Amino acid sequence: MTEATSAHTDLLAPTSGPAADRFVRRVLRVGDEHRAGAARDAQGAMSTSIFVSAVRCILTYLVIPVAEPTAHVFGTVSRPLSIVLCVLGMTMSVRSMRRFWIADHPKRWAYTAFASVMVVYLGYGLVTDVVHLAS
């Protein structure tokens, strides 16, 4: 490992708090980082993440099934669109989790549990869409 890589790794290695907190901080690569105004950023990122997931669900489970019989173009666009929205939703969920931890938000564990379930759900949808497109 180079000196620069070692220095970067040391910055991300959390040094304080309970073992579970240190583990999550290491996984999310936030270290002991804390920023002023991060709580506001965390809530904004969470809102965006939930909005992206809501748009994906509305399109996937409401708009496309209802409109597909009349507009066959949705059949060719629905899976790629769902893949893009899944990746975007997963990215936004992880981003908002990181911000909750950087803010040392009192509800960071509750949001981490919620966002983790969403990431797993979106990952399942992503795999399902990719398999369906591949076959």
N, CA, C and O atoms as a MOPAC input file, in Angstrom:
PM7 MOZYME 1SCF
protein

 N      0.85600 1    -1.16900 1     0.00000 1
 C      0.00000 1     0.00000 1     0.00000 1
 C      0.90300 1     1.23400 1     0.00000 1
 O      1.87000 1     1.30800 1     0.75800 1
 N      0.57900 1     2.18900 1    -0.85000 1
 C      1.38400 1     3.39800 1    -0.93400 1
 C      1.10200 1     4.30200 1     0.25400 1
 O      0.12400 1     4.11900 1     0.97900 1
 N      1.98700 1     5.28800 1     0.44000 1
 C      1.82300 1     6.21900 1     1.56200 1
 C      0.54100 1     7.03000 1     1.41600 1
 O     -0.13900 1     7.28700 1     2.41000 1
 N      0.19500 1     7.44400 1     0.17700 1
 C     -1.02900 1     8.22300 1    -0.05800 1
 C     -2.26000 1     7.38500 1     0.24200 1
 O     -3.21700 1     7.87000 1     0.84500 1
 N     -2.23300 1     6.10900 1    -0.18500 1
 C     -3.36900 1     5.22900 1     0.07600 1
 C     -3.51100 1     4.98300 1     1.57000 1
 O     -4.62200 1     4.97600 1     2.10000 1
 N     -2.39200 1     4.78400 1     2.24500 1
 C     -2.41500 1     4.55800 1     3.68300 1
 C     -2.97300 1     5.77700 1     4.41700 1
 O     -3.76900 1     5.63500 1     5.34500 1
 N     -2.55600 1     6.97000 1     4.00100 1
 C     -3.05500 1     8.19700 1     4.63000 1
 C     -4.54500 1     8.34500 1     4.40500 1
 O     -5.27400 1     8.74700 1     5.31200 1
 N     -5.01500 1     8.01700 1     3.18400 1
 C     -6.44700 1     8.11400 1     2.87500 1
 C     -7.23400 1     7.10900 1     3.70800 1
 O     -8.29600 1     7.44000 1     4.23600 1
 N     -6.72200 1     5.88600 1     3.82900 1
 C     -7.39000 1     4.85700 1     4.61600 1
 C     -7.44600 1     5.26300 1     6.08500 1
 O     -8.46000 1     5.05100 1     6.74900 1
 N     -6.35900 1     5.84700 1     6.59500 1
 C     -6.34100 1     6.28100 1     7.98800 1
 C     -7.38100 1     7.36500 1     8.25200 1
 O     -7.97700 1     7.39900 1     9.32900 1
 N     -7.60600 1     8.24800 1     7.28300 1
 C     -8.60400 1     9.30200 1     7.45400 1
 C    -10.01100 1     8.71700 1     7.54700 1
 O    -10.86800 1     9.26900 1     8.23600 1
 N    -10.25100 1     7.59900 1     6.85400 1
 C    -11.58300 1     7.00900 1     6.83100 1
 C    -11.79900 1     6.01300 1     7.96300 1
 O    -12.93500 1     5.60600 1     8.20700 1
 N    -10.76200 1     5.61900 1     8.64600 1
 C    -10.90300 1     4.64500 1     9.72000 1
 C    -11.42500 1     5.35000 1    10.96900 1
 O    -10.71900 1     6.16500 1    11.56300 1
 N    -12.65900 1     5.04000 1    11.36800 1
 C    -13.20900 1     5.67300 1    12.56600 1
 C    -12.44300 1     5.22400 1    13.80400 1
 O    -12.02800 1     4.07000 1    13.91100 1
 N    -12.26600 1     6.14400 1    14.72700 1
 C    -11.46400 1     5.83900 1    15.91100 1
 C    -12.25100 1     5.91600 1    17.20800 1
 O    -11.74600 1     5.50200 1    18.25200 1
 N    -13.47200 1     6.43500 1    17.17300 1
 C    -14.21900 1     6.58400 1    18.41400 1
 C    -15.63800 1     6.06400 1    18.25300 1
 O    -16.11300 1     5.83900 1    17.13900 1
 N    -16.30100 1     5.87900 1    19.37800 1
 C    -17.68200 1     5.43500 1    19.38000 1
 C    -17.79200 1     3.93000 1    19.53600 1
 O    -16.78700 1     3.22000 1    19.53800 1
 N    -19.02300 1     3.44900 1    19.66600 1
 C    -19.25100 1     2.00700 1    19.80300 1
 C    -18.77300 1     1.24200 1    18.56400 1
 O    -18.65000 1     1.81400 1    17.48100 1
 N    -18.51000 1    -0.03400 1    18.73400 1
 C    -17.99400 1    -0.86100 1    17.63700 1
 C    -18.95500 1    -0.87500 1    16.44800 1
 O    -18.51200 1    -0.83500 1    15.30100 1
 N    -20.25200 1    -0.92900 1    16.70500 1
 C    -21.22700 1    -0.94900 1    15.60700 1
 C    -21.17700 1     0.35500 1    14.80900 1
 O    -21.24900 1     0.33800 1    13.58100 1
 N    -21.05500 1     1.47800 1    15.50600 1
 C    -20.92800 1     2.77300 1    14.82100 1
 C    -19.65800 1     2.81000 1    13.96800 1
 O    -19.68700 1     3.25500 1    12.82100 1
 N    -18.55100 1     2.34300 1    14.53200 1
 C    -17.28600 1     2.34100 1    13.78900 1
 C    -17.39500 1     1.46000 1    12.54700 1
 O    -16.88000 1     1.81300 1    11.48600 1
 N    -18.06600 1     0.31400 1    12.67800 1
 C    -18.24000 1    -0.59100 1    11.54300 1
 C    -19.02900 1     0.07800 1    10.42000 1
 O    -18.60800 1     0.04500 1     9.26400 1
 N    -20.17400 1     0.68800 1    10.75100 1
 C    -21.00000 1     1.33400 1     9.72700 1
 C    -20.25400 1     2.51000 1     9.11000 1
 O    -20.31200 1     2.70700 1     7.89600 1
 N    -19.56800 1     3.28100 1     9.91100 1
 C    -18.79000 1     4.40700 1     9.38400 1
 C    -17.70800 1     3.91800 1     8.42000 1
 O    -17.43000 1     4.56500 1     7.41000 1
 N    -17.10600 1     2.78300 1     8.73400 1
 C    -16.08300 1     2.21800 1     7.84200 1
 C    -16.71800 1     1.73700 1     6.53900 1
 O    -16.17500 1     1.99000 1     5.46300 1
 N    -17.85500 1     1.05000 1     6.61600 1
 C    -18.55000 1     0.55100 1     5.41800 1
 C    -18.98200 1     1.71600 1     4.52600 1
 O    -18.83300 1     1.65700 1     3.30600 1
 N    -19.51300 1     2.76600 1     5.13500 1
 C    -19.97400 1     3.92500 1     4.35900 1
 C    -18.83400 1     4.87400 1     3.98900 1
 O    -19.04000 1     5.84500 1     3.26100 1
 N    -17.64400 1     4.59100 1     4.48800 1
 C    -16.44200 1     5.38600 1     4.18900 1
 C    -16.58800 1     6.84700 1     4.61600 1
 O    -16.26700 1     7.76100 1     3.85600 1
 N    -17.07500 1     7.05400 1     5.83400 1
 C    -17.19100 1     8.41200 1     6.35000 1
 C    -16.23200 1     8.68100 1     7.50400 1
 O    -16.06000 1     9.83800 1     7.88900 1
 N    -15.61000 1     7.66500 1     8.06400 1
 C    -14.67500 1     7.87300 1     9.16600 1
 C    -15.32800 1     8.61500 1    10.31400 1
 O    -16.50500 1     8.41500 1    10.61100 1
 N    -14.55500 1     9.47200 1    10.95400 1
 C    -15.06500 1    10.28100 1    12.06200 1
 C    -15.49500 1    11.65600 1    11.57900 1
 O    -15.64300 1    12.58500 1    12.37300 1
 N    -15.69000 1    11.77900 1    10.29300 1
 C    -16.01400 1    13.07000 1     9.68600 1
 C    -17.35200 1    13.60400 1    10.19900 1
 O    -18.34800 1    12.88100 1    10.24500 1
 N    -17.35600 1    14.87200 1    10.58100 1
 C    -18.57300 1    15.57700 1    10.99800 1
 C    -18.52300 1    16.94600 1    10.34500 1
 O    -17.47200 1    17.58600 1    10.31800 1
 N    -19.65400 1    17.39800 1     9.81800 1
 C    -19.70500 1    18.71000 1     9.16100 1
 C    -20.86600 1    19.52800 1     9.69000 1
 O    -21.93900 1    19.00100 1     9.98500 1
 N    -20.63000 1    20.82800 1     9.80400 1
 C    -21.71300 1    21.73500 1    10.17400 1
 C    -22.70400 1    21.79200 1     9.01200 1
 O    -22.30000 1    21.85700 1     7.85100 1
 N    -23.97900 1    21.77000 1     9.31800 1
 C    -25.01100 1    21.82900 1     8.28400 1
 C    -25.27000 1    20.48800 1     7.62600 1
 O    -26.08200 1    20.40000 1     6.70500 1
 N    -24.59700 1    19.44200 1     8.08200 1
 C    -24.76300 1    18.12700 1     7.45900 1
 C    -26.14200 1    17.54200 1     7.72800 1
 O    -26.63700 1    16.75900 1     6.91600 1
 N    -26.77500 1    17.89400 1     8.83700 1
 C    -28.12000 1    17.38100 1     9.12400 1
 C    -29.11300 1    17.86100 1     8.07800 1
 O    -29.97100 1    17.09800 1     7.63500 1
 N    -29.00000 1    19.12300 1     7.68300 1
 C    -29.87900 1    19.66800 1     6.64600 1
 C    -29.61100 1    18.95600 1     5.31400 1
 O    -30.54700 1    18.61500 1     4.59200 1
 N    -28.33200 1    18.73500 1     4.99200 1
 C    -27.96400 1    18.01300 1     3.77500 1
 C    -28.50500 1    16.58600 1     3.79900 1
 O    -28.97800 1    16.07500 1     2.78400 1
 N    -28.43200 1    15.94800 1     4.96800 1
 C    -28.90800 1    14.56900 1     5.10500 1
 C    -30.40300 1    14.48700 1     4.84200 1
 O    -30.86300 1    13.58300 1     4.14400 1
 N    -31.15800 1    15.42100 1     5.39200 1
 C    -32.60400 1    15.39500 1     5.18700 1
 C    -32.95700 1    15.68800 1     3.73900 1
 O    -33.91300 1    15.11900 1     3.21200 1
 N    -32.19800 1    16.57200 1     3.08000 1
 C    -32.42300 1    16.85200 1     1.66700 1
 C    -32.11500 1    15.63500 1     0.80400 1
 O    -32.85700 1    15.32400 1    -0.12800 1
 N    -31.01900 1    14.94700 1     1.11600 1
 C    -30.65500 1    13.73900 1     0.37000 1
 C    -31.68200 1    12.64400 1     0.58700 1
 O    -32.01300 1    11.91000 1    -0.34500 1
 N    -32.19400 1    12.52500 1     1.82000 1
 C    -33.21500 1    11.52700 1     2.09900 1
 C    -34.47600 1    11.82200 1     1.30100 1
 O    -35.08000 1    10.90900 1     0.73700 1
 N    -34.87700 1    13.08100 1     1.24700 1
 C    -36.07100 1    13.45000 1     0.47800 1
 C    -35.90300 1    13.12100 1    -0.99600 1
 O    -36.82900 1    12.61100 1    -1.62800 1
 N    -34.73300 1    13.40800 1    -1.54900 1
 C    -34.47200 1    13.10000 1    -2.95600 1
 C    -34.50000 1    11.59900 1    -3.18400 1
 O    -35.06100 1    11.13300 1    -4.17500 1
 N    -33.90200 1    10.83900 1    -2.27900 1
 C    -33.86900 1     9.38800 1    -2.38900 1
 C    -35.28000 1     8.80000 1    -2.37800 1
 O    -35.60800 1     7.94000 1    -3.19600 1
 N    -36.09500 1     9.26200 1    -1.46200 1
 C    -37.47300 1     8.76700 1    -1.37200 1
 C    -38.26500 1     9.18800 1    -2.60300 1
 O    -39.09400 1     8.42000 1    -3.09100 1
 N    -38.02600 1    10.39300 1    -3.11300 1
 C    -38.70600 1    10.85600 1    -4.31500 1
 C    -38.36400 1     9.97700 1    -5.52000 1
 O    -39.25200 1     9.59700 1    -6.28300 1
 N    -37.08100 1     9.65300 1    -5.69100 1
 C    -36.66400 1     8.80100 1    -6.81500 1
 C    -37.32000 1     7.42500 1    -6.69200 1
 O    -37.80200 1     6.88300 1    -7.68700 1
 N    -37.34400 1     6.85900 1    -5.49400 1
 C    -37.98400 1     5.55700 1    -5.28900 1
 C    -39.48700 1     5.62900 1    -5.56200 1
 O    -40.06500 1     4.70300 1    -6.13300 1
 N    -40.10800 1     6.72000 1    -5.15800 1
 C    -41.54800 1     6.87900 1    -5.40800 1
 C    -41.84500 1     6.98200 1    -6.89600 1
 O    -42.80200 1     6.38000 1    -7.38200 1
 N    -41.02700 1     7.74500 1    -7.62700 1
 C    -41.21300 1     7.86400 1    -9.07500 1
 C    -41.05900 1     6.50200 1    -9.73000 1
 O    -41.84500 1     6.13400 1   -10.60400 1
 N    -40.03900 1     5.74800 1    -9.30500 1
 C    -39.82000 1     4.41800 1    -9.86600 1
 C    -41.02700 1     3.51400 1    -9.62400 1
 O    -41.48500 1     2.82600 1   -10.53600 1
 N    -41.53500 1     3.51600 1    -8.40800 1
 C    -42.68900 1     2.67000 1    -8.08600 1
 C    -43.92700 1     3.08700 1    -8.87400 1
 O    -44.64700 1     2.23300 1    -9.39000 1
 N    -44.17500 1     4.36800 1    -8.97000 1
 C    -45.33900 1     4.84500 1    -9.72100 1
 C    -45.23500 1     4.44000 1   -11.19000 1
 O    -46.20400 1     3.96000 1   -11.77900 1
 N    -44.06200 1     4.63500 1   -11.77200 1
 C    -43.88500 1     4.25200 1   -13.18200 1
 C    -43.98300 1     2.74400 1   -13.37100 1
 O    -44.68500 1     2.26600 1   -14.26200 1
 N    -43.27600 1     2.00000 1   -12.52800 1
 C    -43.19900 1     0.54900 1   -12.69100 1
 C    -44.51600 1    -0.15700 1   -12.40100 1
 O    -44.89000 1    -1.08600 1   -13.11500 1
 N    -45.21800 1     0.27100 1   -11.36800 1
 C    -46.39000 1    -0.47200 1   -10.92600 1
 C    -47.72200 1     0.16400 1   -11.27900 1
 O    -48.76500 1    -0.46800 1   -11.10800 1
 N    -47.71700 1     1.39800 1   -11.76800 1
 C    -48.97200 1     2.05700 1   -12.09100 1
 C    -49.02400 1     2.50900 1   -13.54400 1
 O    -49.87700 1     2.04500 1   -14.30200 1
 N    -48.14000 1     3.39300 1   -13.94000 1
 C    -48.20500 1     3.99200 1   -15.27000 1
 C    -47.97900 1     2.95500 1   -16.37000 1
 O    -48.78500 1     2.84400 1   -17.29400 1
 N    -46.88400 1     2.19500 1   -16.27200 1
 C    -46.55000 1     1.25400 1   -17.34400 1
 C    -47.59500 1     0.14600 1   -17.47900 1
 O    -48.03100 1    -0.11500 1   -18.60000 1
 N    -48.02400 1    -0.52300 1   -16.39900 1
 C    -49.04400 1    -1.56000 1   -16.58300 1
 C    -50.37600 1    -1.02700 1   -17.12000 1
 O    -51.05400 1    -1.71700 1   -17.88200 1
 N    -50.75100 1     0.18100 1   -16.73400 1
 C    -52.02500 1     0.73600 1   -17.20400 1
 C    -51.91700 1     1.19700 1   -18.65200 1
 O    -52.82900 1     0.97400 1   -19.44800 1
 N    -50.79900 1     1.84200 1   -18.99400 1
 C    -50.66100 1     2.42100 1   -20.33200 1
 C    -50.12000 1     1.44500 1   -21.37400 1
 O    -50.28300 1     1.69000 1   -22.57000 1
 N    -49.49400 1     0.36900 1   -20.97300 1
 C    -48.86300 1    -0.54500 1   -21.92600 1
 C    -49.83200 1    -1.14800 1   -22.94500 1
 O    -49.46700 1    -1.24100 1   -24.11700 1
 N    -51.03700 1    -1.56000 1   -22.57100 1
 C    -51.93400 1    -2.12100 1   -23.58500 1
 C    -52.27200 1    -1.13600 1   -24.71600 1
 O    -52.53300 1    -1.54700 1   -25.84700 1
 N    -52.26400 1     0.14100 1   -24.40500 1
 C    -52.60500 1     1.11900 1   -25.43900 1
 C    -51.38200 1     1.69800 1   -26.13100 1
 O    -51.46900 1     2.10100 1   -27.29100 1
 N    -50.27200 1     1.74700 1   -25.46400 1
 C    -49.04800 1     2.31000 1   -26.05200 1
 C    -47.93700 1     1.27500 1   -25.93400 1
 O    -47.29600 1     1.17200 1   -24.88800 1
 N    -47.70500 1     0.51800 1   -26.97900 1
 C    -46.74600 1    -0.59000 1   -26.94700 1
 C    -45.29900 1    -0.12300 1   -26.80200 1
 O    -44.40800 1    -0.94100 1   -26.57700 1
 N    -45.05800 1     1.16800 1   -26.92700 1
 C    -43.70200 1     1.68600 1   -26.76900 1
 C    -43.19200 1     1.47500 1   -25.34700 1
 O    -41.98100 1     1.36600 1   -25.15100 1
 N    -44.06800 1     1.41400 1   -24.35300 1
 C    -43.64400 1     1.21000 1   -22.97200 1
 C    -42.97900 1    -0.14500 1   -22.78500 1
 O    -42.11300 1    -0.29200 1   -21.92300 1
 N    -43.36700 1    -1.13000 1   -23.57000 1
 C    -42.77200 1    -2.45800 1   -23.45500 1
 C    -41.28100 1    -2.44700 1   -23.71100 1
 O    -40.54200 1    -3.19000 1   -23.06400 1
 N    -40.81800 1    -1.62100 1   -24.64200 1
 C    -39.38900 1    -1.57600 1   -24.96000 1
 C    -38.62900 1    -0.61200 1   -24.05800 1
 O    -37.40800 1    -0.71600 1   -23.94300 1
 N    -39.30900 1     0.30100 1   -23.42900 1
 C    -38.66300 1     1.33100 1   -22.61600 1
 C    -38.74300 1     1.02400 1   -21.12300 1
 O    -37.91400 1     1.50600 1   -20.35100 1
 N    -39.71400 1     0.23900 1   -20.71200 1
 C    -39.97300 1     0.07100 1   -19.28000 1
 C    -38.80600 1    -0.55100 1   -18.52100 1
 O    -38.43600 1    -0.03900 1   -17.46500 1
 N    -38.22300 1    -1.61400 1   -19.01000 1
 C    -37.12400 1    -2.26900 1   -18.28500 1
 C    -35.87900 1    -1.38700 1   -18.20700 1
 O    -35.32300 1    -1.22600 1   -17.12100 1
 N    -35.41800 1    -0.80500 1   -19.33400 1
 C    -34.24600 1     0.07900 1   -19.20400 1
 C    -34.50900 1     1.26900 1   -18.27100 1
 O    -33.63100 1     1.66700 1   -17.50500 1
 N    -35.71200 1     1.82800 1   -18.33900 1
 C    -36.05900 1     2.93900 1   -17.45200 1
 C    -36.05000 1     2.48400 1   -15.99900 1
 O    -35.56000 1     3.19900 1   -15.12500 1
 N    -36.58500 1     1.30800 1   -15.74300 1
 C    -36.59200 1     0.77000 1   -14.38700 1
 C    -35.17300 1     0.53000 1   -13.88900 1
 O    -34.88400 1     0.78300 1   -12.72000 1
 N    -34.28600 1     0.04800 1   -14.74800 1
 C    -32.88700 1    -0.18000 1   -14.36700 1
 C    -32.22600 1     1.13700 1   -13.97600 1
 O    -31.54800 1     1.22100 1   -12.95100 1
 N    -32.42600 1     2.15300 1   -14.79100 1
 C    -31.84200 1     3.46800 1   -14.49400 1
 C    -32.37600 1     4.00100 1   -13.17200 1
 O    -31.61000 1     4.51900 1   -12.35900 1
 N    -33.67800 1     3.88100 1   -12.94800 1
 C    -34.27200 1     4.38300 1   -11.70900 1
 C    -33.81900 1     3.57100 1   -10.49500 1
 O    -33.65000 1     4.12800 1    -9.41000 1
 N    -33.62100 1     2.26400 1   -10.66500 1
 C    -33.11000 1     1.43800 1    -9.55600 1
 C    -31.70200 1     1.87100 1    -9.16800 1
 O    -31.40500 1     2.05500 1    -7.98800 1
 N    -30.84000 1     2.03300 1   -10.16400 1
 C    -29.46500 1     2.44900 1    -9.88100 1
 C    -29.45700 1     3.83300 1    -9.23700 1
 O    -28.72900 1     4.06600 1    -8.27200 1
 N    -30.26100 1     4.74500 1    -9.76500 1
 C    -30.33800 1     6.08800 1    -9.19900 1
 C    -30.86300 1     6.04900 1    -7.75800 1
 O    -30.32400 1     6.72600 1    -6.88300 1
 N    -31.90000 1     5.26500 1    -7.51800 1
 C    -32.45700 1     5.13700 1    -6.17300 1
 C    -31.46400 1     4.54800 1    -5.18400 1
 O    -31.36500 1     5.01200 1    -4.04800 1
 N    -30.72100 1     3.51700 1    -5.61400 1
 C    -29.71600 1     2.91200 1    -4.73800 1
 C    -28.60600 1     3.91800 1    -4.42400 1
 O    -28.16000 1     4.02800 1    -3.28200 1
 N    -28.17000 1     4.64200 1    -5.44200 1
 C    -27.12200 1     5.64300 1    -5.25500 1
 C    -27.57200 1     6.72500 1    -4.28900 1
 O    -26.82400 1     7.11300 1    -3.39100 1
 N    -28.78400 1     7.20900 1    -4.47000 1
 C    -29.29200 1     8.26800 1    -3.59800 1
 C    -29.48700 1     7.76000 1    -2.16500 1
 O    -29.26600 1     8.50600 1    -1.21200 1
 N    -29.89300 1     6.51900 1    -2.00900 1
 C    -30.07000 1     5.95700 1    -0.66400 1
 C    -28.74400 1     5.87000 1     0.07500 1
 O    -28.65700 1     6.24200 1     1.24500 1
 N    -27.71000 1     5.37900 1    -0.60500 1
 C    -26.39000 1     5.28900 1     0.02300 1
 C    -25.85100 1     6.68900 1     0.32200 1
 O    -25.25900 1     6.93000 1     1.37400 1
 N    -26.06500 1     7.60100 1    -0.61700 1
 C    -25.61500 1     8.98400 1    -0.41600 1
 C    -26.28400 1     9.59700 1     0.82500 1
 O    -25.62700 1    10.25100 1     1.63500 1
 N    -27.58100 1     9.37700 1     0.95700 1
 C    -28.27200 1     9.95100 1     2.10900 1
 C    -27.85200 1     9.25800 1     3.40700 1
 O    -27.76700 1     9.91200 1     4.44700 1
 N    -27.58600 1     7.94300 1     3.36900 1
 C    -27.08500 1     7.25900 1     4.56400 1
 C    -25.75700 1     7.87500 1     5.00400 1
 O    -25.54600 1     8.13900 1     6.18800 1
 N    -24.86900 1     8.09900 1     4.04000 1
 C    -23.57700 1     8.70500 1     4.36100 1
 C    -23.77300 1    10.05800 1     5.02500 1
 O    -23.09800 1    10.37900 1     6.00300 1
 N    -24.68400 1    10.84000 1     4.50400 1
 C    -24.89800 1    12.17400 1     5.06600 1
 C    -25.47800 1    12.10900 1     6.47800 1
 O    -25.13700 1    12.93600 1     7.32300 1
 N    -26.34300 1    11.14300 1     6.74100 1
 C    -26.87700 1    10.97500 1     8.09200 1
 C    -25.73400 1    10.65500 1     9.06300 1
 O    -25.70900 1    11.16200 1    10.18500 1
 N    -24.79700 1     9.82200 1     8.63200 1
 C    -23.68400 1     9.45100 1     9.49600 1
 C    -22.70000 1    10.59700 1     9.64000 1
 O    -22.16000 1    10.80500 1    10.72600 1
 N    -22.45400 1    11.34500 1     8.57800 1
 C    -21.56500 1    12.50600 1     8.67500 1
 C    -22.15400 1    13.54100 1     9.62900 1
 O    -21.42600 1    14.18600 1    10.38400 1
 N    -23.48200 1    13.69600 1     9.59200 1
 C    -24.15600 1    14.64800 1    10.47700 1
 C    -24.24100 1    14.13900 1    11.91100 1
 O    -24.59300 1    14.89400 1    12.81800 1
 N    -23.92000 1    12.86100 1    12.12100 1
 C    -24.08400 1    12.22900 1    13.42700 1
 C    -25.52000 1    12.43400 1    13.91400 1
 O    -25.77400 1    12.72700 1    15.08300 1
 N    -26.45100 1    12.26500 1    12.96200 1
 C    -27.88200 1    12.48300 1    13.20400 1
 C    -28.39000 1    11.48300 1    14.23800 1
 O    -28.02300 1    10.31000 1    14.18400 1
 N    -29.22500 1    11.92000 1    15.17400 1
 C    -29.71600 1    11.00200 1    16.21000 1
 C    -30.54400 1     9.83800 1    15.64900 1
 O    -30.65700 1     8.80000 1    16.30200 1
 N    -31.11600 1     9.98900 1    14.46900 1
 C    -31.92500 1     8.92700 1    13.85600 1
 C    -31.15500 1     8.16300 1    12.77900 1
 O    -31.76600 1     7.51900 1    11.92600 1
 N    -29.82500 1     8.22500 1    12.81000 1
 C    -29.02400 1     7.60200 1    11.75500 1
 C    -29.21700 1     6.09400 1    11.68600 1
 O    -29.19900 1     5.52500 1    10.59400 1
 N    -29.40400 1     5.43100 1    12.83400 1
 C    -29.60300 1     3.98400 1    12.81600 1
 C    -30.95100 1     3.61800 1    12.20900 1
 O    -31.04600 1     2.67400 1    11.42500 1
 N    -31.98000 1     4.35400 1    12.56500 1
 C    -33.31300 1     4.08300 1    11.99900 1
 C    -33.30000 1     4.30200 1    10.48700 1
 O    -33.84100 1     3.49600 1     9.72900 1
 N    -32.67900 1     5.40100 1    10.05700 1
 C    -32.63400 1     5.65900 1     8.61800 1
 C    -31.75000 1     4.63500 1     7.90400 1
 O    -32.05200 1     4.23900 1     6.77800 1
 N    -30.67200 1     4.20700 1     8.54000 1
 C    -29.80500 1     3.19600 1     7.92900 1
 C    -30.57500 1     1.89900 1     7.71600 1
 O    -30.43400 1     1.25900 1     6.67300 1
 N    -31.38600 1     1.50700 1     8.69400 1
 C    -32.20100 1     0.29800 1     8.54200 1
 C    -33.18700 1     0.46200 1     7.39200 1
 O    -33.31200 1    -0.42400 1     6.54800 1
 N    -33.88700 1     1.59500 1     7.35800 1
 C    -34.86100 1     1.86700 1     6.29600 1
 C    -34.18500 1     1.88200 1     4.92400 1
 O    -34.64900 1     1.22400 1     3.99200 1
 N    -33.09000 1     2.63200 1     4.80300 1
 C    -32.40700 1     2.76200 1     3.51700 1
 C    -31.80000 1     1.43000 1     3.08100 1
 O    -31.76100 1     1.13300 1     1.88700 1
 N    -31.33300 1     0.63500 1     4.02200 1
 C    -30.77600 1    -0.67900 1     3.67300 1
 C    -31.83800 1    -1.59100 1     3.08400 1
 O    -31.58200 1    -2.30800 1     2.11700 1
 N    -33.02400 1    -1.56400 1     3.66600 1
 C    -34.13000 1    -2.35200 1     3.11600 1
 C    -34.45600 1    -1.86300 1     1.70000 1
 O    -34.70600 1    -2.67200 1     0.80600 1
 N    -34.45300 1    -0.55400 1     1.50100 1
 C    -34.73000 1     0.00100 1     0.17100 1
 C    -33.65300 1    -0.39700 1    -0.83600 1
 O    -33.96800 1    -0.71400 1    -1.98400 1
 N    -32.39700 1    -0.38400 1    -0.42000 1
 C    -31.29900 1    -0.77400 1    -1.31500 1
 C    -31.44200 1    -2.24400 1    -1.71300 1
 O    -31.24500 1    -2.59500 1    -2.87600 1
 N    -31.78300 1    -3.09700 1    -0.75500 1
 C    -31.98900 1    -4.52200 1    -1.06200 1
 C    -33.17000 1    -4.68000 1    -2.01900 1
 O    -33.07500 1    -5.41900 1    -2.99900 1
 N    -34.27100 1    -3.99800 1    -1.74800 1
 C    -35.45300 1    -4.06300 1    -2.61400 1
 C    -35.12200 1    -3.58000 1    -4.02600 1
 O    -35.48400 1    -4.22900 1    -5.00800 1
 N    -34.43400 1    -2.44100 1    -4.12700 1
 C    -34.05700 1    -1.91000 1    -5.44200 1
 C    -33.05100 1    -2.82400 1    -6.12900 1
 O    -33.09000 1    -2.97700 1    -7.35000 1
 N    -32.15500 1    -3.42900 1    -5.36400 1
 C    -31.20700 1    -4.39000 1    -5.94300 1
 C    -31.92100 1    -5.59400 1    -6.52100 1
 O    -31.56200 1    -6.08200 1    -7.59300 1
 N    -32.93500 1    -6.07600 1    -5.80900 1
 C    -33.73700 1    -7.18500 1    -6.32700 1
 C    -34.44200 1    -6.77700 1    -7.62500 1
 O    -34.45600 1    -7.53800 1    -8.59200 1
 N    -35.02000 1    -5.58600 1    -7.64100 1
 C    -35.66600 1    -5.09500 1    -8.85800 1
 C    -34.68500 1    -4.94700 1   -10.00400 1
 O    -35.00900 1    -5.24600 1   -11.15300 1
 N    -33.48900 1    -4.48600 1    -9.68700 1
 C    -32.44400 1    -4.32100 1   -10.70000 1
 C    -32.06000 1    -5.66700 1   -11.30500 1
 O    -31.99700 1    -5.80600 1   -12.52600 1
 N    -31.80700 1    -6.64700 1   -10.45900 1
 C    -31.44100 1    -7.97900 1   -10.93800 1
 C    -32.57800 1    -8.58400 1   -11.76500 1
 O    -32.33600 1    -9.16900 1   -12.82100 1
 N    -33.80500 1    -8.44500 1   -11.28900 1
 C    -34.96800 1    -8.96200 1   -12.01900 1
 C    -35.07100 1    -8.31400 1   -13.40900 1
 O    -35.31600 1    -9.00700 1   -14.39700 1
 N    -34.88400 1    -6.99100 1   -13.48500 1
 C    -34.96800 1    -6.30400 1   -14.76300 1
 C    -33.84100 1    -6.71500 1   -15.70800 1
 O    -34.06900 1    -6.91300 1   -16.90100 1
 N    -32.63700 1    -6.84200 1   -15.18000 1
 C    -31.50100 1    -7.25500 1   -16.02100 1
 C    -31.70300 1    -8.66800 1   -16.54300 1
 O    -31.46000 1    -8.93200 1   -17.72000 1
 N    -32.14700 1    -9.58200 1   -15.67900 1
 C    -32.40100 1   -10.96500 1   -16.11200 1
 C    -33.49900 1   -10.99100 1   -17.16900 1
 O    -33.39400 1   -11.71700 1   -18.15700 1
 N    -34.53700 1   -10.21100 1   -16.96700 1
 C    -35.63600 1   -10.17600 1   -17.94500 1
 C    -35.15800 1    -9.61600 1   -19.29300 1
 O    -35.55600 1   -10.11000 1   -20.34800 1
 N    -34.31600 1    -8.60200 1   -19.25500 1
 C    -33.78000 1    -8.05400 1   -20.50700 1
 C    -32.84000 1    -9.03100 1   -21.19700 1
 O    -32.80700 1    -9.10700 1   -22.42500 1
 N    -32.07300 1    -9.78000 1   -20.40400 1
 C    -31.10100 1   -10.72700 1   -20.97300 1
 C    -31.78000 1   -11.93400 1   -21.60300 1
 O    -31.21300 1   -12.56000 1   -22.49900 1
 N    -32.96400 1   -12.26600 1   -21.15800 1
 C    -33.63800 1   -13.46200 1   -21.68900 1
 C    -34.56300 1   -13.15000 1   -22.82100 1
 O    -35.19800 1   -14.05300 1   -23.36700 1

